[in-house]
Amino acid sequence: MRQHIIDRRLAGRNKSIGNRERFLRRYKQQVREAVKRAIDGRSIRDVERGEDVQIPKKDLSEPVFGHGQGGIREVVHPGNREYIRGDRIERPKGGGGQGSGKGQASDSGEGEDDFVFTLSKEEFMQVFFEDLALPNLVRTQLAETPEWKYHRAGFTSDGTPNNLHVVRSMRGAIGRRIAIGANARAELRALQEELDTLLAAPKDEAKRERIKELEAAIGALRARIARIPFLDPIDLRYRSRIRVPVPTSKAVMFCLMDVSGSMDEGRKELSKRFFILLYLFLTRHYDKIDLVFIRHHTQAQEVDEDNFFHARETGGTVVSSALVLMEEIIRARYSPAEWNIYGAQASDGDNWHHDSGRCRELLAERLLPLCRYYAYVQVAEEEQNLWDEYAQLPPRFAHFAMRKATDVSQIYPVFRDLFKKEGAKAA
């Protein structure tokens, strides 16, 4: 007898999800490289979307086993007037060969394009942050619009059948039957004992009449006890669940960037890429994320994203002005008891000499006690006075980190190094 097994488990809209996951695992490196390239040219708020991954066809080749003809074979090629047996034939000189890109166009022939694979938003984010973790993540107090979750809250007499608690209902039914029939059972026991005594003793006319009365009373009591329902609607108990507010996670990210005369467009672009990665990373962990952009030269001001990266105003450098403004905004709008505060500072390290020590003091005494994590990225190779002052902070504050990134190719490794999971190797 032939048997058929039908798998009716739901696999979502994508019926080939198993093949898709195997493909991602097999070409993980190519997918990861495509994801790294995907952040180029995107704004900070426009990073949460999928990506088309283009994989060269040469990387998709599969091993093939074939059967060789074996043995020693002699082949005669007609038209050969230049070579004899044992001669080595040189490769043809360049020009006109396949794939040279020269010569006239043809109306014949066919080729094969590179393979294009579309990553969904979830797959894009999973590949991007597969081995990263957010430092010091905590759930804070209730937000303005709190999350709601259902929790058990005892039992209720009303509910749906799927929430019926059988054991609790049966326990109530037993208690009800015991309470209602207690007097009748006590009376029944007393009458039964009297009847047993009369039946064992010599009988006369009066005792026979009493026996009949006792038997009738006992029958009536048993009938009354039997009429007590085994399970009554008042016995039913249902699991009760109530909605309770739970702490929701929300964060604010402060982006501080030096826009003095020494910060050219290349260095601003490096800073922008780092902020893009940090914003995308925070949105993975928090339900609500705010961005605060602070640009500074000799003075600091809060601006929008466009002015943050593209405004032309420049000047000298007083980094402490940005740190003071950051503290003022935190005190005014973002209570540390309700918000997870993160700071990211990008600069070339050039600062007014007498101001660098004040920057270290501001961070150590005012800002770092309020922040979950603070990262400083220097987009210049030369170590100046600001770097020397900041270098004194990591031994005292585990949630302060500083790195250098002087080339576009270094931004992604630096970011992964700052936020890698404990025990993970840097990318």
C-alpha positions in Angstrom: 0.0 0.0 0.0 1.4 3.3 -1.1 1.5 6.1 1.5 1.6 9.8 0.9 2.9 12.4 3.4 1.7 15.9 2.9 3.5 18.8 4.7 0.9 21.4 5.4 3.1 23.6 7.6 3.0 27.3 6.7 6.2 28.6 5.2 5.0 32.2 4.5 4.7 33.8 1.1 8.2 32.7 0.1 7.8 29.0 -0.4 11.5 28.5 -1.2 12.6 30.0 2.1 14.9 27.0 2.7 16.7 27.4 -0.6 16.9 31.2 0.0 18.7 30.7 3.4 21.1 28.2 1.9 21.9 30.6 -0.8 22.7 33.4 1.7 24.9 31.1 3.7 26.8 29.9 0.6 27.5 33.3 -0.8 27.7 35.1 2.5 30.9 37.0 1.7 29.6 38.4 -1.6 26.3 39.4 0.1 28.2 41.1 2.9 30.3 43.1 0.5 27.2 44.2 -1.4 25.6 45.3 1.9 28.8 47.3 2.7 28.5 49.1 -0.6 24.8 49.8 -0.2 25.3 52.6 2.4 27.1 54.8 -0.1 25.0 57.7 -1.2 22.1 57.2 1.3 21.0 59.7 3.9 20.9 58.8 7.5 17.1 58.3 7.6 17.0 56.5 4.2 18.9 53.3 5.1 16.2 50.9 6.2 15.4 49.2 2.9 16.5 46.1 1.0 19.2 45.9 -1.6 19.9 44.2 -4.9 23.0 42.0 -4.6 24.9 41.4 -7.8 27.1 38.4 -7.8 29.5 37.7 -10.7 28.6 34.6 -12.6 32.2 33.2 -12.1 31.4 33.1 -8.3 28.4 30.9 -8.9 30.2 28.1 -10.7 29.6 24.7 -9.2 32.1 21.8 -9.2 31.4 19.3 -12.1 32.7 15.8 -12.3 33.3 14.3 -15.8 34.6 11.1 -17.2 37.8 11.6 -19.2 38.5 9.5 -22.3 41.7 8.2 -20.8 44.6 6.3 -22.5 46.9 7.6 -25.2 45.1 9.1 -28.1 46.5 10.3 -31.4 44.4 12.9 -33.3 45.1 14.0 -36.8 44.0 17.7 -37.4 43.6 18.5 -41.1 45.3 21.6 -42.5 48.3 21.5 -40.3 51.5 22.5 -42.1 53.4 24.2 -39.3 53.6 21.9 -36.4 54.8 18.3 -35.8 54.3 16.0 -32.9 55.8 17.5 -29.6 55.6 21.1 -30.6 54.1 23.6 -28.1 51.6 26.0 -29.5 51.7 29.6 -28.2 48.7 31.5 -27.1 47.2 33.8 -29.7 48.3 37.4 -29.4 45.7 40.0 -28.0 43.1 41.6 -30.2 39.9 40.2 -31.6 39.6 37.6 -29.0 36.5 36.8 -27.0 35.7 39.4 -24.5 38.3 41.9 -25.8 35.7 44.6 -26.2 37.0 45.6 -29.7 35.8 45.2 -33.2 32.5 45.6 -35.0 29.2 44.8 -33.3 27.6 41.5 -34.4 24.0 40.4 -34.8 24.8 36.9 -33.4 26.1 35.3 -30.3 24.8 35.2 -26.7 26.2 35.6 -23.2 25.2 35.5 -19.6 24.8 38.5 -17.2 25.8 38.5 -13.6 23.3 37.1 -11.1 21.2 39.7 -9.3 19.7 38.7 -5.9 17.3 41.0 -4.0 17.7 41.2 -0.2 14.6 42.0 1.8 14.8 44.7 4.5 15.0 42.0 7.2 17.8 40.1 5.4 19.7 43.3 4.8 19.7 44.2 8.5 20.5 40.7 9.5 23.6 40.5 7.4 24.7 44.0 8.3 24.5 43.5 12.1 24.9 39.7 12.5 27.7 39.9 15.0 27.2 43.3 16.6 25.6 44.3 19.9 24.5 47.6 21.4 26.5 48.4 24.6 24.6 49.0 27.8 21.1 48.5 26.4 18.4 49.0 29.0 14.7 49.3 29.1 13.8 52.7 30.6 10.6 54.1 32.1 7.2 54.2 30.4 7.2 56.3 27.3 4.4 58.7 26.3 2.7 56.0 24.4 3.6 52.8 26.3 3.7 49.3 25.0 1.0 47.0 26.2 1.3 43.3 27.0 -1.2 40.8 28.3 -0.5 39.2 31.7 -2.4 36.6 33.7 -4.6 38.1 36.4 -6.3 35.2 38.1 -9.7 33.8 37.1 -13.1 35.2 36.0 -16.6 33.7 35.7 -16.9 35.0 32.1 -14.7 34.2 29.1 -14.3 32.3 25.9 -14.2 28.4 25.8 -10.5 28.4 24.8 -9.7 30.1 28.1 -11.7 27.7 30.3 -9.7 26.3 33.2 -11.0 22.8 33.7 -9.3 22.0 37.0 -10.4 25.2 38.6 -13.9 24.7 37.3 -14.1 21.1 38.6 -12.7 22.2 42.0 -15.5 24.8 42.3 -18.1 22.2 41.3 -17.0 19.8 43.9 -17.0 22.5 46.6 -20.5 23.6 45.6 -21.9 20.0 45.7 -20.4 19.4 49.1 -21.8 22.7 50.5 -25.3 22.2 49.1 -25.7 18.5 50.0 -24.0 18.6 53.5 -27.2 18.9 55.6 -29.0 16.3 53.5 -26.1 13.8 53.8 -25.9 14.3 57.5 -29.6 13.7 57.9 -29.4 10.7 55.5 -26.7 9.1 57.7 -28.8 9.6 60.8 -31.9 8.1 59.3 -29.9 5.2 57.8 -28.4 4.4 61.3 -31.8 4.4 62.8 -33.2 2.2 60.1 -30.3 -0.3 60.5 -31.0 -0.4 64.3 -34.7 -1.1 63.8 -34.0 -3.8 61.1 -31.7 -5.6 63.5 -34.2 -5.6 66.5 -37.4 -7.7 66.9 -40.2 -6.0 65.0 -43.7 -5.1 66.1 -46.4 -3.1 64.4 -45.1 0.3 65.5 -41.5 -0.5 64.4 -42.8 -1.7 61.0 -44.6 1.6 60.5 -41.4 3.5 61.5 -39.3 1.4 59.1 -41.7 2.4 56.3 -41.4 6.1 57.2 -37.6 5.9 57.4 -37.4 4.2 54.0 -39.6 6.9 52.4 -37.5 9.7 54.0 -34.3 8.1 53.0 -35.5 7.7 49.4 -36.6 11.4 49.3 -33.2 12.5 50.6 -31.3 10.5 48.1 -33.4 11.9 45.3 -32.8 15.4 46.5 -29.0 14.8 46.7 -29.1 13.3 43.2 -30.8 16.4 41.8 -27.7 18.5 42.7 -26.1 19.2 39.3 -22.6 17.8 38.7 -21.4 21.0 36.9 -23.3 24.3 37.0 -22.6 27.4 35.0 -21.6 29.2 38.2 -18.8 26.7 38.6 -17.0 27.7 35.4 -13.8 29.6 35.7 -11.9 31.2 32.9 -8.3 32.4 32.7 -8.2 36.2 33.0 -5.7 38.3 31.1 -5.3 42.1 31.5 -3.4 44.7 29.5 -0.6 46.3 31.5 1.9 48.9 30.3 5.5 47.8 30.1 8.7 49.9 29.8 9.5 50.7 26.2 12.9 51.4 24.8 13.7 54.7 23.3 17.0 56.4 22.5 18.5 59.7 21.4 21.6 59.9 19.3 23.7 63.0 19.4 25.8 63.6 16.3 28.6 66.1 16.9 30.7 67.1 13.9 33.6 69.5 13.5 32.9 71.9 10.5 36.0 74.1 10.9 38.2 75.1 8.0 40.3 71.9 8.3 37.3 69.6 7.8 37.1 69.4 4.0 34.4 67.5 2.1 36.2 64.2 2.2 36.4 64.3 6.0 32.8 65.3 6.2 31.9 62.3 4.0 33.8 60.0 6.3 31.8 61.4 9.3 28.5 61.0 7.5 29.1 57.4 6.7 29.9 56.7 10.4 26.7 58.4 11.5 24.7 56.5 8.9 25.9 53.2 10.3 25.3 54.3 13.9 21.7 55.4 13.2 20.9 52.2 11.3 22.3 50.2 14.2 20.3 52.0 16.9 17.0 51.6 15.0 17.5 47.8 15.3 17.4 48.0 19.1 15.0 50.9 19.9 11.3 51.4 19.2 11.8 55.2 19.2 15.0 56.9 18.1 15.6 60.7 18.0 18.5 62.4 16.2 20.1 65.6 17.3 22.6 67.1 14.9 25.2 69.5 16.4 27.8 71.2 14.2 30.5 73.4 15.6 33.5 75.6 14.8 34.1 78.3 17.3 30.4 78.1 18.2 28.0 75.2 18.2 24.4 75.1 17.0 21.7 72.4 16.6 20.8 72.0 12.9 18.9 69.7 10.6 20.5 66.9 8.7 21.0 68.8 5.4 22.7 71.7 7.1 24.7 69.3 9.2 26.5 67.8 6.2 26.3 70.4 3.5 26.3 73.9 5.1 29.3 76.0 3.9 29.9 77.9 7.1 33.4 77.3 8.6 35.7 78.9 11.1 38.1 78.1 13.9 37.7 75.2 16.3 36.4 75.2 19.9 35.1 71.7 20.5 33.8 72.3 24.0 31.0 74.5 22.6 29.4 71.4 21.1 29.7 69.4 24.4 28.1 72.3 26.4 25.2 72.4 23.9 24.8 68.7 24.1 24.5 68.8 27.9 22.0 71.7 27.7 19.8 69.7 25.2 19.9 66.6 27.4 18.8 68.6 30.5 16.0 70.3 28.6 14.5 67.5 26.5 16.0 64.1 27.3 15.9 62.8 30.8 18.4 60.0 31.4 15.7 58.2 33.4 13.5 57.9 30.3 16.0 58.0 27.4 19.0 55.9 26.5 21.5 58.6 25.4 24.3 57.9 22.9 26.9 60.3 21.6 29.0 60.1 18.4 31.6 62.7 17.7 33.6 63.1 14.5 36.5 65.5 14.1 40.0 65.8 12.6 41.3 66.4 16.1 42.4 70.0 15.4 41.3 72.1 18.4 42.3 75.3 20.2 45.0 74.1 22.5 43.6 75.6 25.7 40.2 74.0 25.0 41.1 70.3 24.7 41.5 69.9 28.5 38.1 71.4 29.1 36.6 68.9 26.6 38.0 66.0 28.6 36.6 67.5 31.8 33.2 68.1 30.3 33.0 64.5 29.1 34.3 63.0 32.3 32.2 65.0 34.8 29.0 65.9 32.9 28.3 63.9 29.8 29.6 60.4 30.3 27.6 59.8 33.5 24.5 60.5 31.4 25.4 58.4 28.3 25.1 54.7 27.7 27.9 54.9 25.1 30.0 57.6 23.6 32.2 57.1 20.5 34.8 59.5 19.2 36.1 59.0 15.6 39.0 61.0 14.3 39.0 61.3 10.5 42.7 62.4 10.3 45.8 60.4 10.9 47.8 62.9 12.9 47.3 62.8 16.7 46.8 66.3 18.1 46.0 67.7 21.5 42.3 66.6 21.5 43.3 63.0 20.9 45.8 63.1 23.7 43.3 64.4 26.1 40.6 61.9 25.1 43.1 59.1 25.4 42.9 59.5 29.2 39.2 58.6 29.3 39.0 54.9 28.2 40.7 53.6 31.3 38.2 55.4 33.5 35.0 54.9 31.5 34.3 51.6 29.8 31.5 53.1 27.7 33.8 55.6 26.0 35.7 54.5 22.9 37.9 56.3 20.3 39.1 55.2 16.9 40.7 56.6 13.8 39.3 56.4 10.2 41.2 58.1 7.5 39.8 56.3 4.5 36.3 55.2 3.3 37.3 51.6 3.5 38.1 52.0 7.3 34.7 53.3 8.3 32.9 50.0 8.3 35.7 48.1 10.2 36.0 50.9 12.8 32.3 50.8 13.4 32.2 47.0 13.8 35.1 47.2 16.1 33.3 49.8 18.3 30.1 47.7 18.5 31.3 44.1 18.2 29.8 41.6 20.7 31.9 40.6 23.6 34.3 37.8 22.6 33.8 38.4 18.9 36.7 39.2 16.6 36.9 42.5 14.9 35.9 42.5 11.3 
